[in-house]
Amino acid sequence: MKEEARDIHIGKIVSSSSHIHYICQIYGPSEAPHLPAPEDYGFGTFVGIEHAKDKCLVGVVYDTTLRNPEFGNLGPRLSPQEELTIFSPDYLAEKVTLVAIVLLGVLDNQGNPSQGIPTVAPPIDALVRPLSRQEIMAFHQGSQGLQLSYLAILSQLNTPLATPLMIRIITQLQELFEGERERLGVLRQSLSWKTYIEPLA
């Protein structure tokens, strides 16, 4: 896991399929002062979606889609690729990277977490950024210690990526919470067994 998330925005919300499932369009060249690196929006990355001055919605990246209008287009081109940057910049913007995000809860500016389905939804064009190490730890600190109540949400994802996502999250948390490594290891082993071993028995 990265020591610290870079202080950048990786993109913006462009659509949703439900109250907790959102699509973020990753910034491309010339769309932001600092171009996000692939590790800033990789599988299992915790992100914050801005929706109020004193809090942000917390989600996790669980899928990626690449869109390229040139794929399958073998016809002649009127302009070389280099000239499109000058004469038709909007055409290049059609090449986009989209990441799917599922909401896990809310985190306020004081580091107070609330895991579960948020009552509000982010608006279109809401900015998205990777959470810092400190924010990830704060989001998982409950009154009784480490909390993972959002696993119930992730287990209901209608995708084969659900279990690998939970395992990825648990692996990250093992690096952050040294005192919980053994307990998290048991949970990770249980998920792996039910998904990869039990069906073969």
Backbone hydrogen bonds in HBPLUS format (Angstrom, degrees):
<---DONOR---> <-ACCEPTOR-->    atom                        ^
c    i                          cat <-CA-CA->   ^        H-A-AA   ^      H-
h    n   atom  resd res      DA  || num        DHA   H-A  angle D-A-AA Bond
n    s   type  num  typ     dist DA aas  dist angle  dist       angle   num
A0008-ILE N   A0006-ARG O   2.79 MM   2  5.59 131.9  2.02 110.4  94.9     1
A0010-ILE N   A0128-VAL O   2.79 MM 118  5.85 145.6  1.90 146.2 157.8     2
A0027-TYR N   A0010-ILE O   2.89 MM  17  5.99 163.3  1.92 143.1 146.4     3
A0128-VAL N   A0011-GLY O   3.02 MM 117  5.47 155.9  2.08 147.2 142.9     4
A0012-LYS N   A0025-GLN O   3.19 MM  13  5.58 149.0  2.29 138.6 143.7     5
A0025-GLN N   A0012-LYS O   2.89 MM  13  5.58 155.7  1.95 165.6 158.5     6
A0013-ILE N   A0126-ALA O   2.95 MM 113  5.32 154.1  2.01 144.1 152.1     7
A0125-ASP N   A0013-ILE O   2.75 MM 112  4.87 166.8  1.77 147.8 149.1     8
A0014-VAL N   A0023-ILE O   2.90 MM   9  5.88 167.5  1.92 160.6 163.6     9
A0023-ILE N   A0015-SER O   2.84 MM   8  5.27 163.8  1.87 149.2 145.7    10
A0017-SER N   A0021-HIS O   3.13 MM   4  5.65 151.3  2.21 134.0 142.0    11
A0103-LEU N   A0020-ILE O   2.85 MM  83  4.97 154.5  1.91 139.7 148.4    12
A0022-TYR N   A0101-ILE O   2.84 MM  79  5.13 166.6  1.86 154.9 159.4    13
A0101-ILE N   A0022-TYR O   2.76 MM  79  5.13 162.0  1.80 154.5 158.1    14
A0024-CYS N   A0099-VAL O   2.91 MM  75  5.32 168.6  1.92 157.2 160.7    15
A0099-VAL N   A0024-CYS O   2.95 MM  75  5.32 162.3  1.98 150.0 155.3    16
A0026-ILE N   A0097-THR O   2.89 MM  71  5.50 169.0  1.90 168.2 170.8    17
A0031-GLU N   A0028-GLY O   3.09 MM   3  5.54 159.2  2.13 136.4 137.0    18
A0040-ASP N   A0037-ALA O   2.83 MM   3  5.38 155.5  1.89 119.8 128.1    19
A0041-TYR N   A0038-PRO O   3.20 MM   3  5.75 163.5  2.23 113.9 118.7    20
A0045-THR N   A0042-GLY O   3.03 MM   3  5.57 145.9  2.15 145.7 141.4    21
A0044-GLY N   A0061-VAL O   2.82 MM  17  5.20 163.1  1.85 147.6 150.4    22
A0061-VAL N   A0045-THR O   2.99 MM  16  5.35 157.7  2.04 143.7 149.6    23
A0131-LEU N   A0046-PHE O   2.98 MM  85  5.72 171.6  1.98 134.6 136.1    24
A0047-VAL N   A0059-GLY O   2.87 MM  12  5.29 167.6  1.88 138.3 142.0    25
A0059-GLY N   A0047-VAL O   2.94 MM  12  5.29 164.4  1.96 150.6 153.7    26
A0048-GLY N   A0129-ARG O   2.74 MM  81  5.37 161.6  1.77 161.4 168.0    27
A0129-ARG N   A0048-GLY O   3.00 MM  81  5.37 157.6  2.05 150.1 157.3    28
A0049-ILE N   A0057-LEU O   2.76 MM   8  4.96 160.1  1.79 145.7 152.5    29
A0057-LEU N   A0049-ILE O   2.97 MM   8  4.96 162.1  2.00 149.7 144.6    30
A0050-GLU N   A0127-LEU O   3.02 MM  77  5.61 159.3  2.06 160.4 165.4    31
A0109-ASN N   A0054-ASP O   2.86 MM  55  5.34 144.9  1.98 146.6 142.0    32
A0056-CYS N   A0107-LEU O   2.90 MM  51  5.58 158.0  1.95 150.2 156.2    33
A0107-LEU N   A0056-CYS O   2.98 MM  51  5.58 163.4  2.01 163.7 169.1    34
A0058-VAL N   A0105-GLY O   2.85 MM  47  5.24 174.7  1.85 134.1 136.0    35
A0104-LEU N   A0058-VAL O   2.70 MM  46  5.60 177.8  1.70 153.3 153.6    36
A0060-VAL N   A0102-VAL O   3.08 MM  42  5.69 144.6  2.21 140.5 149.5    37
A0102-VAL N   A0060-VAL O   3.19 MM  42  5.69 158.6  2.24 148.5 150.2    38
A0062-TYR N   A0100-ALA O   2.93 MM  38  5.79 164.0  1.96 153.9 158.8    39
A0100-ALA N   A0063-ASP O   2.86 MM  37  5.04 158.3  1.91 130.6 137.7    40
A0065-THR N   A0098-LEU O   2.73 MM  33  5.07 161.7  1.76 155.7 159.4    41
A0098-LEU N   A0065-THR O   2.80 MM  33  5.07 175.7  1.81 164.3 164.9    42
A0067-ARG N   A0096-VAL O   2.93 MM  29  5.32 168.2  1.95 164.8 165.3    43
A0096-VAL N   A0067-ARG O   3.03 MM  29  5.32 144.0  2.16 140.0 150.4    44
A0071-PHE N   A0068-ASN O   3.17 MM   3  5.77 160.1  2.21 117.5 122.7    45
A0073-ASN N   A0070-GLU O   2.92 MM   3  5.25 162.0  1.96 133.5 134.4    46
A0083-GLU N   A0080-PRO O   3.04 MM   3  5.45 127.1  2.33 107.7 120.6    47
A0084-LEU N   A0081-GLN O   3.24 MM   3  5.33 135.8  2.45  97.0 108.7    48
A0086-ILE N   A0083-GLU O   3.07 MM   3  5.42 134.0  2.29 105.0 116.2    49
A0087-PHE N   A0083-GLU O   2.89 MM   4  6.10 176.2  1.89 166.4 166.0    50
A0088-SER N   A0084-LEU O   2.82 MM   4  4.73 145.7  1.94 121.5 130.5    51
A0091-TYR N   A0088-SER O   3.11 MM   3  5.62 141.6  2.26 111.0 120.7    52
A0093-ALA N   A0089-PRO O   3.29 MM   4  6.62 143.8  2.43 141.9 151.8    53
A0094-GLU N   A0091-TYR O   3.16 MM   3  5.55 157.4  2.21 107.0 114.0    54
A0095-LYS N   A0092-LEU O   3.09 MM   3  5.82 166.5  2.11 119.6 123.7    55
A0116-GLY N   A0104-LEU O   2.78 MM  12  5.51 171.1  1.79 142.6 141.6    56
A0106-VAL N   A0114-SER O   2.85 MM   8  5.13 152.0  1.92 137.0 146.3    57
A0114-SER N   A0106-VAL O   2.83 MM   8  5.13 136.3  2.02 158.8 159.1    58
A0108-ASP N   A0112-ASN O   3.17 MM   4  5.48 162.7  2.20 140.0 144.0    59
A0111-GLY N   A0108-ASP O   2.96 MM   3  5.43 161.3  2.00 117.8 121.6    60
A0126-ALA N   A0123-PRO O   3.10 MM   3  5.53 145.2  2.22 136.6 133.7    61
A0136-ILE N   A0132-SER O   2.99 MM   4  6.29 157.2  2.05 153.7 159.6    62
A0137-MET N   A0133-ARG O   3.09 MM   4  6.35 160.2  2.13 148.8 153.8    63
A0138-ALA N   A0134-GLN O   2.91 MM   4  6.11 156.9  1.96 146.1 153.0    64
A0139-PHE N   A0135-GLU O   2.92 MM   4  6.06 155.3  1.98 147.3 153.3    65
A0140-HIS N   A0137-MET O   3.16 MM   3  5.30 137.6  2.35  98.7 110.2    66
A0141-GLN N   A0138-ALA O   3.22 MM   3  5.21 167.3  2.24 106.0 109.5    67
A0147-GLN N   A0140-HIS O   2.91 MM   7  5.25 154.1  1.98 138.3 144.7    68
A0142-GLY N   A0145-GLY O   2.69 MM   3  4.94 156.1  1.75 140.0 146.6    69
A0145-GLY N   A0142-GLY O   3.07 MM   3  4.94 163.2  2.10 107.8 108.7    70
A0151-LEU N   A0148-LEU O   3.16 MM   3  5.91 170.3  2.17 122.3 124.7    71
A0153-ILE N   A0150-TYR O   2.89 MM   3  5.25 130.4  2.14 107.0 119.8    72
A0154-LEU N   A0150-TYR O   3.20 MM   4  6.66 157.6  2.25 151.7 157.4    73
A0155-SER N   A0151-LEU O   2.89 MM   4  6.03 151.3  1.97 148.2 155.6    74
A0156-GLN N   A0153-ILE O   3.16 MM   3  5.49 149.1  2.26 105.4 114.3    75
A0157-LEU N   A0154-LEU O   3.13 MM   3  5.36 168.3  2.14 111.1 114.2    76
A0162-ALA N   A0159-THR O   3.19 MM   3  5.77 169.9  2.20 121.2 122.1    77
A0165-LEU N   A0161-LEU O   2.90 MM   4  5.92 146.6  2.01 147.0 156.6    78
A0166-MET N   A0162-ALA O   3.04 MM   4  6.40 157.3  2.09 150.4 155.8    79
A0167-ILE N   A0163-THR O   2.93 MM   4  6.19 162.2  1.97 159.3 164.4    80
A0168-ARG N   A0164-PRO O   2.90 MM   4  6.03 152.7  1.98 141.2 148.9    81
A0169-ILE N   A0165-LEU O   2.93 MM   4  6.21 158.1  1.98 152.5 157.9    82
A0170-ILE N   A0166-MET O   2.95 MM   4  6.16 165.1  1.97 150.4 154.3    83
A0171-THR N   A0167-ILE O   2.96 MM   4  6.14 155.6  2.02 146.5 153.2    84
A0172-GLN N   A0168-ARG O   3.09 MM   4  6.38 154.5  2.15 146.1 152.4    85
A0173-LEU N   A0169-ILE O   2.96 MM   4  6.28 158.2  2.01 152.6 158.9    86
A0174-GLN N   A0170-ILE O   2.92 MM   4  6.17 142.4  2.07 146.1 156.2    87
A0175-GLU N   A0172-GLN O   3.10 MM   3  5.38 131.8  2.34 101.0 113.1    88
A0176-LEU N   A0173-LEU O   3.08 MM   3  4.93 126.9  2.37  91.9 106.1    89
A0177-PHE N   A0173-LEU O   2.82 MM   4  5.87 162.2  1.85 160.2 162.7    90
A0180-GLU N   A0177-PHE O   3.04 MM   3  5.43 153.6  2.11 110.4 118.6    91
A0181-ARG N   A0178-GLU O   3.35 MM   3  5.35 170.8  2.36 108.6 109.7    92
A0184-LEU N   A0180-GLU O   2.89 MM   4  5.99 165.1  1.91 159.7 164.5    93
A0185-GLY N   A0181-ARG O   2.79 MM   4  5.85 142.8  1.93 139.6 150.6    94
A0186-VAL N   A0182-GLU O   3.07 MM   4  6.39 147.1  2.18 146.2 153.4    95
A0187-LEU N   A0183-ARG O   3.20 MM   4  6.54 157.2  2.26 144.2 149.8    96
A0188-ARG N   A0184-LEU O   2.85 MM   4  6.09 158.4  1.90 149.6 155.9    97
A0189-GLN N   A0185-GLY O   2.92 MM   4  6.07 158.3  1.96 145.2 151.0    98
A0190-SER N   A0186-VAL O   2.96 MM   4  6.16 150.9  2.05 144.0 152.0    99
A0191-LEU N   A0187-LEU O   3.03 MM   4  6.29 160.6  2.07 150.5 154.7   100
A0192-SER N   A0188-ARG O   2.98 MM   4  6.18 161.6  2.01 149.8 155.1   101
A0193-TRP N   A0189-GLN O   2.92 MM   4  6.04 156.5  1.97 145.3 151.6   102
A0194-LYS N   A0190-SER O   3.06 MM   4  6.26 169.4  2.07 152.6 154.7   103
A0195-THR N   A0191-LEU O   3.11 MM   4  6.18 143.8  2.24 142.3 151.7   104
A0196-TYR N   A0192-SER O   2.82 MM   4  5.70 169.3  1.83 153.7 157.4   105
A0197-ILE N   A0193-TRP O   3.06 MM   4  4.82 140.6  2.22 119.1 130.6   106
A0198-GLU N   A0193-TRP O   2.72 MM   5  5.81 175.8  1.72 164.0 163.9   107
A0200-LEU N   A0197-ILE O   2.96 MM   3  5.51 143.9  2.10 115.9 126.5   108
A0201-ALA N   A0198-GLU O   3.11 MM   3  5.26 151.2  2.20 106.3 114.9   109
